[in-house]
């Protein structure tokens, strides 16, 4: 299905339909497996700016009871995590759970996902200020872990929302069957990354990019040149990670076993343009991709063999 503009996040409802965000219009859309698109609503308070706007979306694991949808959005002066009720007819007024995440025209992070532990994870960027990433008191350049009410989750390493730090711009989160968390990260000029995310670890930005030998920083599992990747969304299915590539204009398949990765394999090179996100369907038979061409975007369903 095409004809949308700058599609960004995607999350599935219990019935198999998907909620999709448009970054610049702030529209939340509902897309059926047959390709029917309807507007849920325009999310209030979104102030687009470059890469900022309406970004990630997550559906409550208890949606059948609480009807809650979670959104990552850019307000006038910061990025926020909000939630709202969606009863199938319209979107309720958003409630702010987390505010004060640094915002800029670039490096806003923006991915939201519920983990297998029932906690909500949010990825943030350094907002172009590299010092945010190494400042544990800043919400920029981090992966945050919170309860569904937006509080610091039990077991967080520093008693705050911060789960991991030293990130430049994480836009993809995915878990394997062993509950390991992986993340895609935009590098600067040399190396984009896939990282295995562990509690309290420092991933090095801006002191390190790609592989290094500093024991204070955690090395990535895999790196690419930015021209091949600029990886955004991430999914796990069939024993592989699937990374959506913007500049690379392809979908990367990365075999994973016991937390280690094999050789990355490219798919659909330049076929769909810039691919923003990849999400596994509830039945595990396909990946749903969103695109970011800025002219004729949409949702593409790719079968998994």
DRENLUMFI-605671 format. One record per residue (C-alpha): x, y negated, z negated; residue number from 1; residue in one letter. Coordinates in steps of 0.1 Angstrom, whole numbers. Example, Ala and Ser with C-alpha at 12.3 -4.5 7.8 and 13.67 -1.06 7.14 Angstrom:
BEGIN
+-------+-------+-------+-----+----+
:     u :     v :     w :   i : aa :
+-------+-------+-------+-----+----+
:   123 :    45 :   -78 :   1 :  a :
:   137 :    11 :   -71 :   2 :  s :
+-------+-------+-------+-----+----+
# end
This chain:
BEGIN
+-------+-------+-------+-----+----+
:     u :     v :     w :   i : aa :
+-------+-------+-------+-----+----+
:     0 :     0 :     0 :   1 :  x :
:    15 :   -34 :    11 :   2 :  x :
:     4 :   -70 :    11 :   3 :  x :
:    15 :   -79 :   -24 :   4 :  x :
:    41 :  -103 :   -36 :   5 :  x :
:    72 :   -96 :   -56 :   6 :  x :
:    59 :   -65 :   -74 :   7 :  x :
:    79 :   -58 :  -106 :   8 :  x :
:    67 :   -34 :  -133 :   9 :  x :
:    45 :    -4 :  -131 :  10 :  x :
:    29 :    18 :  -158 :  11 :  x :
:     3 :    45 :  -157 :  12 :  x :
:   -31 :    46 :  -173 :  13 :  x :
:   -44 :    79 :  -187 :  14 :  x :
:   -66 :    84 :  -156 :  15 :  x :
:   -37 :    83 :  -132 :  16 :  x :
:   -42 :    48 :  -120 :  17 :  x :
:   -13 :    24 :  -123 :  18 :  x :
:   -10 :   -11 :  -137 :  19 :  x :
:    14 :   -33 :  -116 :  20 :  x :
:    28 :   -68 :  -123 :  21 :  x :
:    35 :   -95 :   -97 :  22 :  x :
:    64 :  -116 :  -110 :  23 :  x :
:    56 :  -150 :   -95 :  24 :  x :
:    18 :  -150 :   -94 :  25 :  x :
:    15 :  -135 :  -130 :  26 :  x :
:   -12 :  -112 :  -117 :  27 :  x :
:   -18 :   -78 :  -133 :  28 :  x :
:   -31 :   -53 :  -108 :  29 :  x :
:   -47 :   -19 :  -109 :  30 :  x :
:   -36 :     5 :   -82 :  31 :  x :
:   -53 :    39 :   -76 :  32 :  x :
:   -36 :    70 :   -61 :  33 :  x :
:   -57 :    64 :   -30 :  34 :  x :
:   -41 :    29 :   -26 :  35 :  x :
:   -70 :     8 :   -37 :  36 :  x :
:   -58 :   -25 :   -54 :  37 :  x :
:   -79 :   -46 :   -78 :  38 :  x :
:   -70 :   -75 :   -99 :  39 :  x :
:   -71 :   -70 :  -137 :  40 :  x :
:   -64 :  -107 :  -144 :  41 :  x :
:   -38 :  -135 :  -143 :  42 :  x :
:   -18 :  -134 :  -174 :  43 :  x :
:   -18 :  -168 :  -192 :  44 :  x :
:    13 :  -186 :  -203 :  45 :  x :
:    36 :  -172 :  -176 :  46 :  x :
:    61 :  -198 :  -162 :  47 :  x :
:    80 :  -183 :  -133 :  48 :  x :
:   116 :  -196 :  -127 :  49 :  x :
:   139 :  -177 :  -103 :  50 :  x :
:   140 :  -142 :  -117 :  51 :  x :
:   117 :  -150 :  -146 :  52 :  x :
:    79 :  -145 :  -146 :  53 :  x :
:    56 :  -116 :  -153 :  54 :  x :
:    80 :   -86 :  -156 :  55 :  x :
:    76 :   -53 :  -174 :  56 :  x :
:    44 :   -35 :  -184 :  57 :  x :
:    38 :    -6 :  -207 :  58 :  x :
:     6 :    12 :  -217 :  59 :  x :
:     0 :    22 :  -253 :  60 :  x :
:     5 :    60 :  -259 :  61 :  x :
:   -29 :    57 :  -278 :  62 :  x :
:   -46 :    38 :  -250 :  63 :  x :
:   -77 :    60 :  -251 :  64 :  x :
:   -83 :    47 :  -287 :  65 :  x :
:   -67 :    12 :  -288 :  66 :  x :
:   -69 :     1 :  -251 :  67 :  x :
:   -36 :   -19 :  -255 :  68 :  x :
:   -14 :   -30 :  -227 :  69 :  x :
:    21 :   -45 :  -234 :  70 :  x :
:    37 :   -71 :  -211 :  71 :  x :
:    71 :   -88 :  -209 :  72 :  x :
:    67 :  -124 :  -197 :  73 :  x :
:    86 :  -156 :  -193 :  74 :  x :
:    70 :  -185 :  -210 :  75 :  x :
:    81 :  -222 :  -207 :  76 :  x :
:   112 :  -219 :  -229 :  77 :  x :
:   117 :  -182 :  -237 :  78 :  x :
:   109 :  -146 :  -228 :  79 :  x :
:    83 :  -128 :  -248 :  80 :  x :
:    67 :   -94 :  -255 :  81 :  x :
:    29 :   -96 :  -257 :  82 :  x :
:     0 :   -72 :  -259 :  83 :  x :
:   -36 :   -74 :  -249 :  84 :  x :
:   -66 :   -52 :  -248 :  85 :  x :
:   -78 :   -39 :  -214 :  86 :  x :
:  -112 :   -23 :  -215 :  87 :  x :
:  -113 :   -15 :  -178 :  88 :  x :
:  -132 :   -47 :  -169 :  89 :  x :
:  -108 :   -74 :  -179 :  90 :  x :
:   -77 :   -83 :  -199 :  91 :  x :
:   -81 :   -98 :  -233 :  92 :  x :
:   -62 :  -127 :  -247 :  93 :  x :
:   -25 :  -118 :  -251 :  94 :  x :
:   -11 :  -116 :  -286 :  95 :  x :
:    26 :  -126 :  -290 :  96 :  x :
:    47 :   -98 :  -307 :  97 :  x :
:    82 :  -110 :  -300 :  98 :  x :
:    93 :  -145 :  -289 :  99 :  x :
:   126 :  -163 :  -287 : 100 :  x :
:   143 :  -140 :  -261 : 101 :  x :
:   166 :  -162 :  -241 : 102 :  x :
:   152 :  -173 :  -207 : 103 :  x :
:   169 :  -187 :  -176 : 104 :  x :
:   165 :  -185 :  -138 : 105 :  x :
:   185 :  -152 :  -139 : 106 :  x :
:   194 :  -123 :  -162 : 107 :  x :
:   160 :  -120 :  -180 : 108 :  x :
:   160 :   -82 :  -184 : 109 :  x :
:   123 :   -74 :  -186 : 110 :  x :
:   117 :   -37 :  -187 : 111 :  x :
:    92 :   -23 :  -213 : 112 :  x :
:    88 :    14 :  -221 : 113 :  x :
:    75 :    36 :  -249 : 114 :  x :
:   100 :    62 :  -259 : 115 :  x :
:    94 :    98 :  -270 : 116 :  x :
:    96 :    85 :  -306 : 117 :  x :
:    65 :    63 :  -301 : 118 :  x :
:    85 :    31 :  -304 : 119 :  x :
:    84 :     3 :  -278 : 120 :  x :
:   117 :    -5 :  -261 : 121 :  x :
:   125 :   -38 :  -243 : 122 :  x :
:   155 :   -47 :  -222 : 123 :  x :
:   168 :   -82 :  -223 : 124 :  x :
:   194 :  -102 :  -203 : 125 :  x :
:   221 :  -126 :  -214 : 126 :  x :
:   202 :  -154 :  -195 : 127 :  x :
:   235 :  -165 :  -180 : 128 :  x :
:   251 :  -172 :  -214 : 129 :  x :
:   276 :  -144 :  -218 : 130 :  x :
:   281 :  -150 :  -255 : 131 :  x :
:   245 :  -139 :  -262 : 132 :  x :
:   255 :  -103 :  -255 : 133 :  x :
:   281 :  -101 :  -282 : 134 :  x :
:   260 :  -121 :  -308 : 135 :  x :
:   239 :   -96 :  -328 : 136 :  x :
:   218 :  -125 :  -340 : 137 :  x :
:   206 :  -132 :  -304 : 138 :  x :
:   179 :  -113 :  -287 : 139 :  x :
:   197 :  -118 :  -254 : 140 :  x :
:   218 :   -91 :  -238 : 141 :  x :
:   202 :   -63 :  -258 : 142 :  x :
:   180 :   -33 :  -258 : 143 :  x :
:   153 :   -39 :  -285 : 144 :  x :
:   134 :   -12 :  -303 : 145 :  x :
:   102 :   -21 :  -321 : 146 :  x :
:    70 :    -6 :  -335 : 147 :  x :
:    38 :   -11 :  -315 : 148 :  x :
:    31 :   -41 :  -337 : 149 :  x :
:    64 :   -58 :  -327 : 150 :  x :
:    83 :   -51 :  -359 : 151 :  x :
:   118 :   -38 :  -362 : 152 :  x :
:   115 :     0 :  -358 : 153 :  x :
:   125 :    22 :  -387 : 154 :  x :
:   161 :    35 :  -382 : 155 :  x :
:   173 :     5 :  -362 : 156 :  x :
:   210 :     1 :  -369 : 157 :  x :
:   211 :   -35 :  -381 : 158 :  x :
:   176 :   -38 :  -397 : 159 :  x :
:   166 :   -60 :  -368 : 160 :  x :
:   150 :   -54 :  -334 : 161 :  x :
:   184 :   -47 :  -319 : 162 :  x :
:   190 :   -11 :  -308 : 163 :  x :
:   221 :   -16 :  -286 : 164 :  x :
:   241 :   -47 :  -276 : 165 :  x :
:   268 :   -60 :  -252 : 166 :  x :
:   245 :   -59 :  -222 : 167 :  x :
:   245 :   -82 :  -192 : 168 :  x :
:   211 :   -75 :  -177 : 169 :  x :
:   193 :   -42 :  -182 : 170 :  x :
:   162 :   -36 :  -161 : 171 :  x :
:   158 :     1 :  -162 : 172 :  x :
:   150 :    26 :  -191 : 173 :  x :
:   144 :    63 :  -189 : 174 :  x :
:   145 :    94 :  -212 : 175 :  x :
:   154 :   129 :  -203 : 176 :  x :
:   138 :   160 :  -217 : 177 :  x :
:   163 :   160 :  -246 : 178 :  x :
:   151 :   125 :  -256 : 179 :  x :
:   184 :   109 :  -244 : 180 :  x :
:   179 :    72 :  -233 : 181 :  x :
:   196 :    60 :  -201 : 182 :  x :
:   197 :    24 :  -188 : 183 :  x :
:   207 :     7 :  -156 : 184 :  x :
:   227 :   -25 :  -158 : 185 :  x :
:   237 :   -52 :  -134 : 186 :  x :
:   274 :   -59 :  -133 : 187 :  x :
:   289 :   -92 :  -122 : 188 :  x :
:   312 :   -88 :   -92 : 189 :  x :
:   327 :   -54 :   -96 : 190 :  x :
:   306 :   -27 :  -112 : 191 :  x :
:   269 :   -19 :  -117 : 192 :  x :
:   263 :     8 :  -143 : 193 :  x :
:   242 :    36 :  -157 : 194 :  x :
:   247 :    39 :  -194 : 195 :  x :
:   237 :    65 :  -220 : 196 :  x :
:   222 :    44 :  -247 : 197 :  x :
:   229 :    54 :  -283 : 198 :  x :
:   220 :    37 :  -316 : 199 :  x :
:   240 :     7 :  -325 : 200 :  x :
:   266 :    10 :  -296 : 201 :  x :
:   282 :   -20 :  -280 : 202 :  x :
:   284 :   -17 :  -242 : 203 :  x :
:   310 :   -44 :  -238 : 204 :  x :
:   297 :   -73 :  -218 : 205 :  x :
:   313 :   -98 :  -212 : 206 :  x :
:   345 :   -83 :  -225 : 207 :  x :
:   342 :   -52 :  -204 : 208 :  x :
:   326 :   -44 :  -170 : 209 :  x :
:   327 :    -8 :  -158 : 210 :  x :
:   352 :    17 :  -173 : 211 :  x :
:   377 :     5 :  -199 : 212 :  x :
:   400 :    17 :  -227 : 213 :  x :
:   387 :    -4 :  -256 : 214 :  x :
:   374 :    19 :  -283 : 215 :  x :
:   350 :    -8 :  -296 : 216 :  x :
:   330 :    -5 :  -264 : 217 :  x :
:   310 :    24 :  -248 : 218 :  x :
:   319 :    33 :  -213 : 219 :  x :
:   292 :    38 :  -186 : 220 :  x :
:   284 :    72 :  -172 : 221 :  x :
:   285 :    60 :  -136 : 222 :  x :
:   294 :    28 :  -117 : 223 :  x :
:   287 :    14 :   -83 : 224 :  x :
:   297 :   -17 :   -63 : 225 :  x :
:   269 :   -42 :   -66 : 226 :  x :
:   264 :   -43 :   -28 : 227 :  x :
:   255 :    -6 :   -30 : 228 :  x :
:   231 :    -9 :   -59 : 229 :  x :
:   221 :   -39 :   -81 : 230 :  x :
:   200 :   -13 :  -100 : 231 :  x :
:   167 :   -23 :  -115 : 232 :  x :
:   141 :     3 :  -125 : 233 :  x :
:   149 :    38 :  -136 : 234 :  x :
:   130 :    71 :  -138 : 235 :  x :
:   138 :   106 :  -149 : 236 :  x :
:   123 :   136 :  -130 : 237 :  x :
:   134 :   170 :  -119 : 238 :  x :
:   168 :   170 :  -137 : 239 :  x :
:   178 :   137 :  -121 : 240 :  x :
:   178 :   100 :  -128 : 241 :  x :
:   163 :    79 :  -100 : 242 :  x :
:   176 :    43 :   -98 : 243 :  x :
:   159 :    16 :   -78 : 244 :  x :
:   184 :    -6 :   -59 : 245 :  x :
:   178 :   -42 :   -49 : 246 :  x :
:   209 :   -53 :   -29 : 247 :  x :
:   215 :   -16 :   -20 : 248 :  x :
:   180 :   -13 :    -7 : 249 :  x :
:   178 :    24 :   -15 : 250 :  x :
:   168 :    49 :   -42 : 251 :  x :
:   197 :    65 :   -59 : 252 :  x :
:   194 :   101 :   -72 : 253 :  x :
:   218 :   109 :  -100 : 254 :  x :
:   218 :   145 :  -113 : 255 :  x :
:   220 :   147 :  -151 : 256 :  x :
:   229 :   176 :  -173 : 257 :  x :
:   235 :   175 :  -211 : 258 :  x :
:   240 :   137 :  -209 : 259 :  x :
:   266 :   139 :  -181 : 260 :  x :
:   260 :   129 :  -145 : 261 :  x :
:   269 :   143 :  -111 : 262 :  x :
:   274 :   127 :   -78 : 263 :  x :
:   249 :   100 :   -69 : 264 :  x :
:   229 :   106 :   -37 : 265 :  x :
:   213 :    78 :   -17 : 266 :  x :
:   177 :    80 :    -3 : 267 :  x :
:   157 :    57 :    20 : 268 :  x :
:   186 :    34 :    27 : 269 :  x :
:   172 :     1 :    40 : 270 :  x :
:   138 :    17 :    47 : 271 :  x :
:   117 :    -1 :    21 : 272 :  x :
:   139 :   -32 :    15 : 273 :  x :
:   147 :   -42 :   -20 : 274 :  x :
:   133 :   -16 :   -45 : 275 :  x :
:   125 :   -30 :   -79 : 276 :  x :
:   112 :    -1 :   -99 : 277 :  x :
:   108 :    36 :   -99 : 278 :  x :
:    82 :    54 :  -122 : 279 :  x :
:    74 :    91 :  -123 : 280 :  x :
:    38 :    99 :  -118 : 281 :  x :
:    19 :   116 :  -147 : 282 :  x :
:    18 :   149 :  -129 : 283 :  x :
:    55 :   148 :  -122 : 284 :  x :
:    50 :   153 :   -84 : 285 :  x :
:    60 :   119 :   -72 : 286 :  x :
:    78 :    86 :   -78 : 287 :  x :
:    59 :    53 :   -75 : 288 :  x :
:    82 :    25 :   -63 : 289 :  x :
:    76 :   -12 :   -63 : 290 :  x :
:    94 :   -35 :   -39 : 291 :  x :
:   108 :   -70 :   -41 : 292 :  x :
:   112 :   -83 :    -5 : 293 :  x :
:    93 :  -116 :   -14 : 294 :  x :
:    71 :  -114 :    16 : 295 :  x :
:    53 :   -81 :    21 : 296 :  x :
:    56 :   -61 :   -11 : 297 :  x :
:    37 :   -32 :   -25 : 298 :  x :
:    37 :     2 :   -41 : 299 :  x :
:    52 :    32 :   -23 : 300 :  x :
:    45 :    68 :   -34 : 301 :  x :
:    74 :    92 :   -27 : 302 :  x :
:    68 :   130 :   -32 : 303 :  x :
:    93 :   149 :   -53 : 304 :  x :
:   102 :   182 :   -37 : 305 :  x :
+-------+-------+-------+-----+----+
# end
